Amino acid sequence: MRLVFWVGFWTFLLDQVTKYAVVHAMNLRTLGAVDVWPPFLNLRMAWNYGINFGLLARDSDLVRWGLIMVAFVISGAVIWWVHHEPGGRWQKIAAGLLVGGAMGNVVDRLLYGAVADFLNMSCCGLDNPYAFNVADIAVFAGALGMVIFSPGKKAP
């Protein structure tokens, strides 16, 4: 469980440091956009009040607190699962990524009322209109890792 904690801690910290740097130090919330390496990497400020791709995006306290509770329930379930089911090192790393990323987005919802998204990537003539953050990457990688690295049940 120590590995889950430390991966989650460093994931959370990296997420919050990058958000602070972009939102406050670079003042992206006022600038709106900064082209870093167009079109491959751009910074585009987006406040996500919902879940992925803006689903359930209503600027309401009910949605905000509901999503915070969902993040806590899922994080708790993942921690319980990893603690009670036999799994290897990679499963614990995946769990830490998922929990650290989820908690990073929870802090955003508590501080700002929405998740601060700022990374925008496009390629090959396709213009991606969506932005994401380090926590989103961690949650995706962690969930995928939990599926890939979880021990399967043996068939009878």
Sequence and secondary structure as in RCSB ss.txt:
>XXXX:A:sequence
MRLVFWVGFWTFLLDQVTKYAVVHAMNLRTLGAVDVWPPFLNLRMAWNYGINFGLLARDSDLVRWGLIMVAFVIS
GAVIWWVHHEPGGRWQKIAAGLLVGGAMGNVVDRLLYGAVADFLNMSCCGLDNPYAFNVADIAVFAGALGMVIFS
PGKKAP
>XXXX:A:secstr
 HHHHHHHHHHHHHHHHHHHIIIIIS HHHH EEEEETTTEEEEEEEESSSGGGTT    HHHHHHHHHHHHHHH
HHHHHHHHHS   HHHHHHHHHHHHHHHHHHHHHHHHSSEEEEEE  BTTB     B HHHHHHHHHHHHHHHHS
      
